[in-house]
Amino acid sequence: MQKTAIHGLESIAESLSRYDLSNTTRNRLGEIYHSCELSQVNTFKLLEQYGITPLVNEQVNQMNIGDLSEYYDLILRDWAWDTTENPSTENQNALKRVISQIDALNIKPKKILVLGAGAGRLSWDIHSRVKPEISVALDSHPLMLSISDWLIRQQQPIALGEFKIFPQIGFQSGQVHTLTPPADPENLRERWFGLGGNIWHMPIQAGSFDMIITPWLVDVTGGDVRDLIGVVSNLLAPGGHWINTGPLLFTRHIPVQIKYNAPEVKEFLALSGFKLATENVQVSDHLVSPIEARGRTEQIWTFTACKSETPDASSVDGVIVPWLVMHHLPVPPSNYSTKDKHPLIGTILSLIDGKRSINDICAEIAGRIPEGITVKDAVVTLLGQVIAEESDNT
Ligand SMILES: C[S@@+](CC[C@H](N)C(=O)[O-])C[C@H]1O[C@@H](n2cnc3c(N)ncnc32)[C@H](O)[C@@H]1O
């Protein structure tokens, strides 16, 4: 990214040194140059403060992980766009969506975990409104984490530029924003923690939180929503609440089979022992910059689900056993048997102890599966056959 940014700046600087530009063109390019240069310098200075040095790594370049700039607009939306002359109301609305759920249920969470907290604004706004004992804002993105810590914990401002590549009539091509730290007269930041981590390898003990919030996350993890429900269920204490808010705009490379709709997600919740407490759907502006004539609206589904005190799964039409669909649930012991003489089946059945889930079994046998076969598919198919045979025999 640094290389691309420097190359882009050099190219604009080269154009600005030419003799064939009118002042109008020069001003437009100047605005863009200034915003880009400022962002580039300040972003890398900030990362340096946190000991993060961007390195070119060809292997990483080839992975489809998105670059540092992917979520840049989220930073501006969180910390700049509502301080302009024509303020954005997106942060305010995002907070309202969550607080209205908490108020409707009349709950007072003590330990809040926000997964995929991005640049941190929503987690901070919730923290300063609800005043829990602690809030943890987890994200895997180094720039997002650095920005949120810098503004919230360090209470330091940072100037970042915004520029538009499509000229729009009556709008500037670039603008410099000074992102200012949020006011914190009660020193609540002492109980707000940014945490770098991957939701698929969580560095947190089971049952540690009584509220988990996933804002605009379920569709961008690259994984299966069912597994995310497993992660949330594991981290949430019994009786705890999960608030999800965001669209179902699954990333393009996700197969259609796991681009679940809301009724499917609700079935997964029921199968996992969650009770849906409240939900609503709103259509709202998304990432509409004050220096942007173009608009974007998205449908936002917000729900709260309560994790049962006892692990009771509700029944769902067509589902023989919940643990076959929700792979984090323990597989109950039984006298499973099958006519299938597949060599793996004995190993899989021997691992069923009433505690292990399909995910656990997969982790144990991962190294023993022939190349080209997905472990999860193999285990689910074989156990599915066992269960189907069993239900045919009863
Ligand atoms: C669409 S953004 C939403 C950010 C923020 N919640 C908001 O509403 O502005 C999704 C966020 O999830 C984070 N994320 C995606 N996959 C993740 C993972 N596996 N572990 C941790 N964070 C992840 C991204 O880095 C990004 O900040």
The ligand as a Gaussian input file, in Angstrom:
#p B3LYP/6-31G(d) Opt

LIG

0 1
 C      -17.558000      -3.923000       7.684000
 S      -16.364000      -3.592000       8.915000
 C      -17.376000      -2.978000      10.224000
 C      -16.587000      -2.230000      11.240000
 C      -17.412000      -1.624000      12.371000
 N      -18.079000      -2.643000      13.131000
 C      -18.397000      -0.637000      11.805000
 O      -19.606000      -0.876000      11.922000
 O      -17.944000       0.354000      11.257000
 C      -15.933000      -5.195000       9.496000
 C      -14.815000      -5.182000      10.518000
 O      -14.618000      -6.523000      10.934000
 C      -13.238000      -6.783000      11.000000
 N      -13.052000      -8.227000      10.779000
 C      -13.383000      -8.956000       9.680000
 N      -13.035000     -10.240000       9.850000
 C      -12.476000     -10.323000      11.084000
 C      -11.905000     -11.381000      11.819000
 N      -11.844000     -12.612000      11.321000
 N      -11.427000     -11.131000      13.051000
 C      -11.486000      -9.877000      13.573000
 N      -12.008000      -8.826000      12.914000
 C      -12.491000      -9.038000      11.682000
 C      -12.631000      -5.932000       9.888000
 O      -11.261000      -5.669000      10.121000
 C      -13.490000      -4.686000       9.956000
 O      -12.942000      -3.715000      10.817000

